Amino acid sequence: MLASYDLMALGAAACWAVGSILSVSPSRYLGAFAFTRWRMLMVALMLWTVTLVAGSWRSLPPDSGGLMAASGLIGIFVGDTALFAAMNRLGPRRSGVLFATHAVFSAWLGFWLLGERMNAQAAWGGVLTMAGVMIAILLGRNKEDEHAWEADRGHVGAGVALGLLAALCQALGSLIVKPAMGADVDPVAASAVRVSVACCAHFVLLLAGFPSARAQQAPTLRVLAQTALNGFIAMGVGMTLILLALKKGDVGMVAILSSVSPVLVLPLLWLRLGRAPAIGAWLGASLTVVGTVLILSR
């Protein structure tokens, strides 16, 4: 039966797909640390404005602040920074497949720590969805494609390690925050807390003189506008949808549905680069659609 939290997880995947395309230029211009710092600062201002105007900050239970802070530090501060560092080295397509493994981490952690289970149909749907994501990304590149977004920048092994670290942190962040997402907790207010904690951690690094925290180049108005738009779509909307989905859905199932974002990136790259994805990309996308249908109709 189709559930609202399923649609929210898929909506988050769409937001992350659009956000990954919008982030390539400003992230490589500023560097991973400076980009995520500016992004989080802007998103925190957006979220707190909405929260204060709506008065939804009152929904935050005082005893859940520690969980939300820990989730923000692990899932956003470490996870987002690692993801953009991986993307700067590998490009949006290959970093996407690495980040998609957060579904595997989430399903395993949900089973191990929360005792979550899924029926046979949903399990097969999850397998097909993950297989489709991997095939679409790994075989989604034409051999003659030499666009700058596909080029290696820096050590490939480091990029792979950073992508897997981002996936693990995303899974841990979702697992940590789930117990704090009670029925009355406003997800926008919860997002504001998580982003603010991560943003503060970034400024601590900058003030401490951490070399990588400095911007590679001075930000321009165009770069800041791109960063703000990316933050609004990927973090402001996407992350709030994930928290909404986690209020009622299992961590593993929400993660599997949200992991289709790399497949959604393929048609966006086609529009952006003017090159059709390879046959493997279409095969992977087809498997992902079948797997998603099985999950949604469970």
CORHU-V627922 format. One record per pair of residues at least 12 apart in sequence whose C-alpha atoms are under 8 Angstrom apart, sorted by sequence separation. I is the first residue (numbers start at 1). GAP is how many residues later the second one is. D is the distance in Angstrom with one decimal. If there is no record, write none. Layout:
BEGIN
I|GAP|D ; I|GAP|D
END
This chain:
BEGIN
83|12|7.3 ; 242|12|7.6 ; 266|15|7.5 ; 83|16|7.3 ; 263|18|7.9 ; 263|21|7.7 ; 263|22|6.0 ; 263|25|7.9 ; 103|27|7.9 ; 260|28|7.2 ; 101|29|8.0 ; 100|30|7.9 ; 100|33|7.4 ; 257|35|6.9 ; 97|36|6.9 ; 97|37|6.0 ; 97|40|5.8 ; 96|41|7.5 ; 97|41|7.5 ; 94|43|6.4 ; 36|44|7.1 ; 93|44|6.2 ; 94|44|7.3 ; 36|45|6.2 ; 191|45|7.7 ; 33|48|6.1 ; 36|48|7.9 ; 188|48|8.0 ; 191|48|7.0 ; 32|49|5.9 ; 191|49|6.2 ; 32|50|7.8 ; 32|52|5.3 ; 33|52|8.0 ; 188|52|5.8 ; 191|52|7.8 ; 32|53|5.1 ; 187|53|5.6 ; 31|54|7.7 ; 187|54|7.9 ; 32|56|7.5 ; 187|56|5.7 ; 27|57|6.9 ; 31|57|7.9 ; 92|57|7.1 ; 93|57|7.6 ; 187|57|6.1 ; 91|58|5.0 ; 92|58|8.0 ; 90|59|7.7 ; 91|59|5.5 ; 28|60|5.8 ; 90|60|6.7 ; 91|60|7.1 ; 27|61|7.1 ; 90|61|6.8 ; 91|61|7.6 ; 90|62|5.4 ; 98|62|7.0 ; 105|62|7.6 ; 109|62|7.9 ; 181|62|7.4 ; 24|63|7.6 ; 89|63|5.7 ; 90|63|6.6 ; 101|63|7.3 ; 105|63|6.2 ; 24|64|7.4 ; 89|64|4.4 ; 95|64|7.8 ; 99|64|5.6 ; 183|64|6.9 ; 88|65|6.9 ; 89|65|5.6 ; 95|65|7.5 ; 98|65|5.1 ; 99|65|6.3 ; 102|65|4.2 ; 106|65|4.8 ; 110|65|7.2 ; 178|65|7.9 ; 181|65|7.3 ; 182|65|6.6 ; 89|66|7.2 ; 90|66|7.0 ; 98|66|5.6 ; 101|66|5.9 ; 102|66|5.8 ; 105|66|5.9 ; 106|66|7.3 ; 109|66|7.6 ; 181|66|5.5 ; 24|67|7.6 ; 89|67|6.9 ; 99|67|6.3 ; 100|67|6.8 ; 101|67|8.0 ; 24|68|7.2 ; 95|68|5.9 ; 99|68|4.6 ; 102|68|6.3 ; 103|68|7.2 ; 106|68|7.9 ; 178|68|6.1 ; 90|69|6.3 ; 98|69|6.9 ; 102|69|5.4 ; 106|69|7.4 ; 178|69|6.8 ; 89|70|5.7 ; 21|71|7.0 ; 20|72|6.3 ; 86|72|7.6 ; 87|72|7.4 ; 174|72|7.8 ; 86|73|4.4 ; 178|73|7.7 ; 85|74|7.2 ; 86|74|6.8 ; 86|75|8.0 ; 86|76|5.3 ; 87|76|7.9 ; 175|76|6.6 ; 85|77|6.9 ; 86|77|5.4 ; 174|77|6.9 ; 83|79|6.4 ; 82|80|5.1 ; 83|80|5.5 ; 82|81|6.5 ; 83|82|7.9 ; 82|83|6.6 ; 83|83|5.2 ; 82|84|5.3 ; 83|84|8.0 ; 171|84|7.7 ; 81|85|7.8 ; 79|86|6.8 ; 80|86|6.5 ; 79|87|4.1 ; 78|88|7.1 ; 79|88|7.0 ; 79|89|7.7 ; 79|90|5.0 ; 75|91|7.8 ; 78|91|6.9 ; 79|91|6.0 ; 76|93|7.9 ; 75|94|4.8 ; 76|94|7.5 ; 74|95|5.5 ; 75|95|4.6 ; 74|96|7.5 ; 75|96|7.4 ; 75|97|6.6 ; 76|97|7.7 ; 74|98|7.1 ; 75|98|4.2 ; 74|99|5.8 ; 75|99|7.3 ; 71|101|7.4 ; 72|101|6.8 ; 71|102|4.3 ; 70|103|7.6 ; 71|103|7.0 ; 71|105|5.7 ; 70|106|7.4 ; 71|106|5.7 ; 68|108|7.6 ; 67|109|6.2 ; 68|109|5.7 ; 67|110|5.8 ; 68|112|7.2 ; 67|113|6.7 ; 64|116|5.5 ; 76|118|7.6 ; 76|119|7.0 ; 72|121|7.7 ; 73|121|7.4 ; 77|121|4.6 ; 68|122|7.1 ; 72|122|4.1 ; 76|122|6.1 ; 77|122|7.2 ; 71|123|6.6 ; 72|123|6.0 ; 61|124|7.5 ; 69|124|6.9 ; 72|124|7.9 ; 73|124|6.5 ; 77|124|7.1 ; 59|125|6.1 ; 60|125|5.7 ; 68|125|6.7 ; 69|125|5.6 ; 72|125|6.0 ; 73|125|5.2 ; 77|125|7.2 ; 137|125|7.0 ; 59|126|5.0 ; 60|126|7.2 ; 68|126|5.7 ; 72|126|5.4 ; 130|126|7.3 ; 133|126|7.7 ; 137|126|7.2 ; 140|126|7.8 ; 59|127|6.0 ; 126|127|7.8 ; 129|127|7.3 ; 133|127|6.3 ; 136|127|6.3 ; 69|128|5.9 ; 73|128|7.5 ; 129|128|8.0 ; 57|129|7.6 ; 60|129|7.1 ; 69|129|8.0 ; 130|129|7.7 ; 133|129|6.6 ; 56|130|6.2 ; 59|130|7.8 ; 60|130|7.1 ; 126|130|6.2 ; 130|130|8.0 ; 133|130|5.9 ; 129|131|7.3 ; 57|132|5.6 ; 56|133|6.3 ; 116|134|6.7 ; 142|135|7.0 ; 116|136|7.8 ; 141|136|6.4 ; 142|136|5.5 ; 51|137|6.7 ; 140|137|5.6 ; 141|137|5.7 ; 50|138|7.7 ; 51|138|5.6 ; 140|138|5.0 ; 139|139|7.0 ; 140|139|7.1 ; 110|140|7.5 ; 139|140|7.7 ; 140|140|5.4 ; 141|140|7.7 ; 47|141|6.4 ; 48|141|7.2 ; 51|141|7.8 ; 110|141|5.9 ; 111|141|7.9 ; 139|141|4.8 ; 140|141|4.2 ; 47|142|7.0 ; 110|142|5.9 ; 139|142|6.0 ; 140|142|7.9 ; 109|143|7.9 ; 47|144|7.3 ; 48|144|5.9 ; 107|144|6.7 ; 108|144|7.4 ; 136|144|5.8 ; 137|144|6.6 ; 47|145|5.3 ; 106|145|6.1 ; 107|145|3.8 ; 135|145|6.3 ; 136|145|3.8 ; 106|146|4.9 ; 107|146|7.0 ; 135|146|6.6 ; 136|146|6.7 ; 136|147|6.8 ; 137|147|7.8 ; 44|148|5.6 ; 104|148|7.6 ; 107|148|7.5 ; 135|148|7.3 ; 136|148|4.2 ; 43|149|8.0 ; 103|149|6.3 ; 106|149|6.3 ; 107|149|7.9 ; 135|149|4.8 ; 136|149|6.0 ; 103|150|7.9 ; 134|150|7.1 ; 44|151|5.9 ; 132|151|7.2 ; 133|151|5.9 ; 43|152|7.4 ; 44|152|5.7 ; 103|152|4.6 ; 104|152|7.6 ; 132|152|3.8 ; 133|152|7.0 ; 102|153|6.8 ; 103|153|4.8 ; 131|153|7.1 ; 132|153|5.8 ; 132|154|7.1 ; 40|155|6.1 ; 41|155|7.5 ; 44|155|7.9 ; 103|155|7.9 ; 132|155|4.7 ; 133|155|6.4 ; 40|156|7.3 ; 103|156|6.2 ; 131|156|7.2 ; 132|156|4.6 ; 102|157|7.4 ; 131|157|7.4 ; 40|158|7.5 ; 41|158|6.0 ; 101|158|7.6 ; 129|158|6.2 ; 130|158|7.1 ; 40|159|5.5 ; 100|159|4.9 ; 128|159|5.8 ; 129|159|4.2 ; 99|160|7.9 ; 100|160|7.4 ; 128|160|6.1 ; 129|160|7.2 ; 100|161|7.8 ; 129|161|7.4 ; 37|162|6.0 ; 100|162|7.1 ; 128|162|7.2 ; 129|162|4.6 ; 128|163|4.8 ; 129|163|6.2 ; 127|164|7.3 ; 37|165|5.9 ; 96|165|7.7 ; 97|165|6.4 ; 125|165|7.3 ; 126|165|6.1 ; 37|166|7.4 ; 96|166|5.1 ; 125|166|3.9 ; 126|166|7.5 ; 124|167|7.2 ; 125|167|6.1 ; 125|168|7.4 ; 33|169|7.6 ; 93|169|6.8 ; 125|169|5.0 ; 126|169|7.0 ; 124|170|7.6 ; 125|170|5.3 ; 93|172|7.3 ; 122|172|6.1 ; 123|172|7.8 ; 93|173|7.7 ; 121|173|6.3 ; 122|173|4.7 ; 121|174|6.9 ; 122|176|6.0 ; 121|177|6.3 ; 33|179|6.6 ; 34|179|5.8 ; 119|179|7.8 ; 33|180|5.1 ; 34|180|6.1 ; 35|180|7.8 ; 33|181|7.3 ; 34|181|5.0 ; 33|182|7.5 ; 34|182|7.9 ; 31|184|6.0 ; 30|185|5.0 ; 31|185|5.7 ; 43|185|7.3 ; 30|186|5.1 ; 38|186|7.8 ; 42|186|6.2 ; 46|186|7.9 ; 29|187|6.8 ; 30|187|5.6 ; 29|188|6.5 ; 30|188|7.4 ; 39|188|5.7 ; 43|188|5.7 ; 30|189|6.9 ; 38|189|7.3 ; 39|189|6.2 ; 42|189|7.2 ; 43|189|6.2 ; 47|189|6.9 ; 46|190|7.7 ; 39|191|7.7 ; 40|191|7.1 ; 35|192|7.3 ; 39|192|5.5 ; 43|192|7.0 ; 43|193|6.2 ; 29|194|8.0 ; 26|197|5.4 ; 25|198|8.0 ; 26|198|7.8 ; 26|200|6.8 ; 26|201|6.5 ; 23|203|7.4 ; 22|204|6.8 ; 23|204|6.9 ; 22|205|7.8 ; 22|207|7.9 ; 23|207|6.2 ; 22|208|5.8 ; 20|210|7.9 ; 19|211|5.1 ; 18|212|8.0 ; 19|212|7.5 ; 19|214|6.2 ; 20|214|8.0 ; 18|215|7.6 ; 19|215|5.0 ; 18|216|7.4 ; 16|217|7.5 ; 15|218|5.7 ; 16|218|4.9 ; 15|219|5.1 ; 12|222|7.7 ; 15|222|7.1 ; 16|222|6.4 ; 15|223|5.2 ; 14|224|7.9 ; 12|225|7.4 ; 13|225|7.3 ; 12|226|4.2 ; 11|227|7.0 ; 12|227|6.7 ; 12|229|5.7 ; 11|230|7.0 ; 12|230|6.1 ; 9|232|6.5 ; 8|233|5.3 ; 9|233|5.7 ; 8|234|6.6 ; 8|236|7.1 ; 9|236|6.0 ; 8|237|5.7 ; 5|239|6.9 ; 6|239|6.9 ; 5|240|4.3 ; 4|241|7.7 ; 5|241|7.5 ; 5|243|6.8 ; 6|243|7.7 ; 5|244|6.1 ; 13|244|7.5 ; 17|244|5.0 ; 21|244|7.5 ; 9|245|5.7 ; 13|245|4.5 ; 16|245|6.2 ; 17|245|6.4 ; 20|245|7.8 ; 9|246|7.5 ; 12|246|6.2 ; 13|246|6.5 ; 10|247|5.7 ; 11|247|7.8 ; 13|247|6.1 ; 14|247|5.9 ; 17|247|5.9 ; 18|247|7.1 ; 21|247|7.5 ; 6|248|6.8 ; 9|248|5.8 ; 10|248|5.3 ; 13|248|4.5 ; 17|248|5.1 ; 21|248|7.5 ; 5|249|7.7 ; 9|249|5.0 ; 10|250|7.6 ; 14|250|6.7 ; 18|250|7.5 ; 6|251|7.1 ; 13|251|7.9 ; 6|290|6.9 ; 3|293|7.4 ; 2|294|5.2 ; 1|295|6.4 ; 2|295|5.9 ; 1|296|5.0 ; 2|296|7.7 ; 1|297|5.6
END
